[in-house]
């Protein structure tokens, strides 16, 4: 018997153990999502039952009907979509330009600036909510569309909080592009802006997709800023705020809550499906760097 076959037999139990562990972890992670979708399709009687079962024999769409019959639910959905889209596009462009600047140019306090990006990631959002509230209130007096009760009060903070991570991550992608490529482009007559957008931008695009995923999820699932900054203008509320309707004093409508949460999850899944290939290559490039 050859050594390769003996080595294969020795390694196989460890490989099976690793695969079983991975499946177990995946099942534990996926179970809350499964229970959410299951509860959304369960009739009210089964949801309130004292003996919950991990299946249902009579699926129902009543919970989804209550969600879509809620007043202004479509408007809340569009508000969330608008906020998330603006945050993704704006943070990606700003992070790309900033990452290029801190990588390609030598200037004073560059290292200090990079360290500040890391420090900014350590501060919890909850600790900055009250200062951000007063900042949005004061900005609303001088800059229209950014003050309290506007969608701008949700867009600006999310861009600010997503930039440190995006800049730090994209810095590795920009650094991986050799400077000789830029020099060759200049010798061929390409301007700096042309090299930036026609050569460098496509090369770091996988990294932009990877950072955009985190920006999208953060903006889409935001509840803290929406609850704090949208006070009286309910027409500017986002989708997480719509779930508050199902929390009642006489008893929570868990079917409506789970159905609304399921509807909120669908755009995130669609976004992941659209960018999954770019996401894998982007994260792989980040790890490699």
C-alpha positions as CSV (number, residue, x, y, z in Angstrom):
1,X,0.0,0.0,0.0
2,X,1.4,3.3,-1.0
3,X,2.1,6.2,1.4
4,X,-0.4,8.4,-0.4
5,X,-3.3,6.0,0.4
6,X,-2.2,5.6,4.0
7,X,-2.0,9.4,4.3
8,X,-5.5,9.7,2.7
9,X,-7.0,7.2,5.2
10,X,-5.4,9.1,8.1
11,X,-6.6,12.5,7.0
12,X,-10.2,11.4,6.1
13,X,-11.6,11.2,9.7
14,X,-10.3,14.7,10.4
15,X,-11.8,15.9,7.1
16,X,-15.1,14.3,8.0
17,X,-15.0,15.9,11.4
18,X,-14.3,19.3,9.9
19,X,-17.2,18.9,7.4
20,X,-19.6,17.8,10.1
21,X,-18.6,20.7,12.3
22,X,-19.1,23.1,9.4
23,X,-22.6,21.6,8.8
24,X,-23.4,21.9,12.5
25,X,-22.4,25.5,12.6
26,X,-24.3,26.3,9.4
27,X,-27.4,24.7,10.9
28,X,-27.1,26.7,14.1
29,X,-26.7,29.9,12.1
30,X,-29.5,29.1,9.7
31,X,-32.0,27.9,12.3
32,X,-33.2,31.4,13.4
33,X,-33.8,32.4,9.8
34,X,-35.7,29.2,9.2
35,X,-37.8,29.8,12.4
36,X,-38.6,33.3,11.2
37,X,-39.9,32.2,7.8
38,X,-41.8,29.3,9.4
39,X,-43.5,31.6,11.9
40,X,-44.4,34.0,9.1
41,X,-46.4,31.2,7.4
42,X,-47.9,29.7,10.6
43,X,-51.5,30.5,11.5
44,X,-52.1,32.5,14.6
45,X,-53.1,29.5,16.6
46,X,-49.9,27.6,16.0
47,X,-47.8,30.7,16.8
48,X,-49.5,31.2,20.2
49,X,-49.3,27.4,21.0
50,X,-47.5,26.4,24.1
51,X,-46.1,23.4,22.3
52,X,-44.2,24.9,19.3
53,X,-43.3,22.6,16.4
54,X,-40.6,23.1,13.8
55,X,-43.1,22.6,11.0
56,X,-46.7,23.6,10.1
57,X,-49.4,21.5,8.5
58,X,-51.6,24.4,7.5
59,X,-49.4,27.3,6.1
60,X,-51.2,30.7,5.9
61,X,-50.5,34.0,4.2
62,X,-52.5,36.0,6.7
63,X,-49.4,37.5,8.4
64,X,-48.1,38.7,5.0
65,X,-51.5,40.2,4.2
66,X,-51.5,42.2,7.5
67,X,-48.0,43.5,6.6
68,X,-48.8,44.6,3.1
69,X,-52.2,46.1,4.2
70,X,-50.3,48.3,6.7
71,X,-50.6,52.0,5.8
72,X,-47.5,53.4,4.1
73,X,-45.6,50.1,4.1
74,X,-44.6,50.6,0.5
75,X,-43.4,54.1,1.3
76,X,-41.3,52.8,4.2
77,X,-39.8,50.2,1.9
78,X,-38.8,52.8,-0.8
79,X,-37.3,55.0,1.9
80,X,-35.1,52.2,3.2
81,X,-34.1,51.3,-0.4
82,X,-33.3,55.0,-1.2
83,X,-31.2,55.4,2.0
84,X,-29.3,52.2,1.5
85,X,-28.6,52.9,-2.2
86,X,-27.3,56.4,-1.6
87,X,-25.1,55.2,1.3
88,X,-23.7,52.4,-0.8
89,X,-22.8,54.6,-3.8
90,X,-21.6,57.6,-1.9
91,X,-19.5,55.6,0.6
92,X,-18.0,53.5,-2.2
93,X,-16.9,56.5,-4.3
94,X,-15.6,58.5,-1.3
95,X,-13.7,55.5,0.1
96,X,-12.2,54.8,-3.3
97,X,-10.8,58.3,-3.7
98,X,-9.7,58.4,0.0
99,X,-8.0,55.0,-0.2
100,X,-6.2,56.1,-3.4
101,X,-5.0,59.3,-1.7
102,X,-3.6,57.7,1.5
103,X,-1.9,55.0,-0.6
104,X,-0.5,56.8,-3.6
105,X,0.4,60.2,-2.0
106,X,2.9,61.0,0.7
107,X,1.6,63.8,3.0
108,X,2.0,64.9,6.6
109,X,0.0,63.0,9.3
110,X,-0.9,60.2,6.9
111,X,-0.1,57.5,9.4
112,X,-2.0,59.3,12.1
113,X,-5.0,59.5,9.8
114,X,-4.9,55.8,9.1
115,X,-4.8,55.1,12.9
116,X,-7.8,57.4,13.4
117,X,-9.7,55.2,10.9
118,X,-9.1,52.2,13.1
119,X,-9.9,54.1,16.3
120,X,-13.2,55.2,14.8
121,X,-14.2,51.6,14.3
122,X,-13.8,51.0,18.0
123,X,-16.4,53.5,19.2
124,X,-19.9,52.0,19.5
125,X,-22.6,53.7,17.6
126,X,-24.8,53.8,20.7
127,X,-22.3,56.0,22.4
128,X,-22.5,58.5,19.6
129,X,-26.3,58.6,19.0
130,X,-27.0,61.6,21.3
131,X,-24.1,63.7,20.0
132,X,-25.2,62.8,16.5
133,X,-28.8,63.9,17.4
134,X,-27.6,67.4,18.3
135,X,-25.4,67.5,15.3
136,X,-28.2,66.7,12.9
137,X,-30.4,69.2,14.7
138,X,-27.8,72.0,14.2
139,X,-27.1,71.0,10.6
140,X,-30.7,71.2,9.8
141,X,-30.7,74.9,10.6
142,X,-28.0,75.6,8.0
143,X,-28.1,72.8,5.5
144,X,-31.6,71.9,4.1
145,X,-32.4,68.2,3.8
146,X,-30.0,67.0,6.4
147,X,-31.7,68.0,9.7
148,X,-33.9,65.9,11.9
149,X,-37.0,64.3,10.3
150,X,-35.3,64.0,6.9
151,X,-33.8,61.0,5.1
152,X,-30.6,63.0,5.0
153,X,-30.2,62.6,8.8
154,X,-30.0,58.8,8.1
155,X,-27.8,59.0,5.1
156,X,-25.0,61.2,6.4
157,X,-24.3,59.2,9.6
158,X,-24.3,55.9,7.8
159,X,-21.8,57.2,5.2
160,X,-19.6,58.5,8.0
161,X,-19.7,55.2,9.9
162,X,-19.0,53.1,6.9
163,X,-16.1,55.1,5.5
164,X,-13.3,54.0,8.0
165,X,-13.8,50.3,7.3
166,X,-14.2,50.9,3.6
167,X,-11.1,53.1,3.3
168,X,-8.9,50.7,5.3
169,X,-10.1,47.7,3.3
170,X,-9.7,49.4,-0.1
171,X,-6.2,50.6,0.8
172,X,-5.0,47.1,0.4
173,X,-6.5,46.7,-3.0
174,X,-5.1,50.0,-4.2
175,X,-1.7,49.1,-2.8
176,X,-1.7,45.8,-4.6
177,X,-1.8,47.6,-8.0
178,X,1.8,48.2,-9.0
179,X,3.0,51.7,-9.5
180,X,4.7,50.6,-12.7
181,X,1.2,50.3,-14.2
182,X,0.5,53.9,-13.5
183,X,3.8,55.0,-14.9
184,X,3.2,53.0,-18.1
185,X,-0.2,54.6,-18.4
186,X,1.3,58.1,-18.1
187,X,3.9,57.2,-20.7
188,X,1.0,56.2,-23.0
189,X,-0.5,59.7,-22.5
190,X,-3.2,58.8,-20.0
191,X,-4.0,61.6,-17.5
192,X,-4.2,60.9,-13.8
193,X,-8.0,61.0,-13.8
194,X,-8.1,58.6,-16.8
195,X,-5.9,56.2,-15.0
196,X,-8.0,56.6,-11.8
197,X,-11.3,55.8,-13.4
198,X,-10.5,53.6,-16.4
199,X,-7.6,51.5,-15.0
200,X,-7.5,51.6,-11.2
201,X,-11.2,51.6,-10.6
202,X,-12.0,48.4,-12.4
203,X,-9.0,46.7,-10.7
204,X,-10.3,47.5,-7.2
205,X,-14.0,47.0,-8.0
206,X,-14.2,43.6,-6.2
207,X,-13.1,45.4,-3.1
208,X,-15.7,48.1,-3.6
209,X,-18.4,45.4,-3.8
210,X,-17.1,43.7,-0.6
211,X,-17.3,47.0,1.3
212,X,-20.6,47.9,-0.2
213,X,-22.2,44.8,1.2
214,X,-21.4,45.9,4.8
215,X,-22.6,49.4,4.0
216,X,-25.9,48.1,2.6
217,X,-26.6,45.8,5.5
218,X,-25.9,48.5,8.0
219,X,-28.1,51.1,6.3
220,X,-30.9,48.6,5.5
221,X,-31.2,47.2,9.0
222,X,-30.8,50.5,10.8
223,X,-33.3,51.0,13.7
224,X,-31.4,53.2,16.2
225,X,-30.9,56.2,13.9
226,X,-34.3,55.9,12.4
227,X,-35.9,55.9,15.8
228,X,-33.8,58.7,17.1
229,X,-33.7,61.1,14.2
230,X,-37.2,60.6,12.6
231,X,-39.4,62.1,15.3
232,X,-42.6,63.5,13.8
233,X,-42.2,63.1,10.0
234,X,-43.5,59.5,9.8
235,X,-43.6,59.7,6.0
236,X,-39.8,59.6,6.2
237,X,-39.7,56.4,8.4
238,X,-37.8,53.4,7.1
239,X,-38.8,49.7,7.0
240,X,-37.6,48.7,10.5
241,X,-39.8,51.4,12.0
242,X,-42.8,49.7,10.3
243,X,-42.4,46.7,12.5
244,X,-43.3,48.7,15.6
245,X,-46.9,48.7,14.5
246,X,-47.1,45.0,15.4
247,X,-45.8,45.5,19.0
248,X,-49.0,46.2,21.0
249,X,-49.8,46.6,24.6
250,X,-52.5,43.9,24.5
251,X,-50.1,41.4,22.9
252,X,-47.5,41.4,20.1
253,X,-48.5,40.2,16.7
254,X,-45.6,37.8,16.2
255,X,-46.9,36.6,12.9
256,X,-46.8,40.1,11.5
257,X,-43.4,40.7,13.0
258,X,-42.0,37.6,11.4
259,X,-43.6,38.3,8.1
260,X,-42.3,41.8,8.1
261,X,-38.8,40.6,9.0
262,X,-39.0,38.1,6.2
263,X,-39.9,40.8,3.7
264,X,-37.0,42.9,5.0
265,X,-34.6,40.0,4.4
266,X,-35.5,39.5,0.8
267,X,-33.7,42.6,-0.6
268,X,-30.6,41.6,1.4
269,X,-30.6,38.1,-0.2
270,X,-31.2,39.5,-3.6
271,X,-28.3,41.9,-3.2
272,X,-26.1,39.0,-2.0
273,X,-27.0,36.9,-5.0
274,X,-26.2,39.8,-7.4
275,X,-22.8,40.5,-6.0
276,X,-21.8,37.1,-4.7
277,X,-19.0,36.4,-7.2
278,X,-17.5,39.9,-6.8
279,X,-17.9,39.5,-3.0
280,X,-15.9,36.3,-2.9
281,X,-13.1,37.6,-5.1
282,X,-13.1,40.9,-3.1
283,X,-12.8,39.2,0.3
284,X,-10.2,36.8,-1.1
285,X,-8.2,39.7,-2.3
286,X,-8.4,41.4,1.1
287,X,-7.2,38.2,2.9
288,X,-4.4,37.7,0.4
289,X,-3.2,41.3,0.9
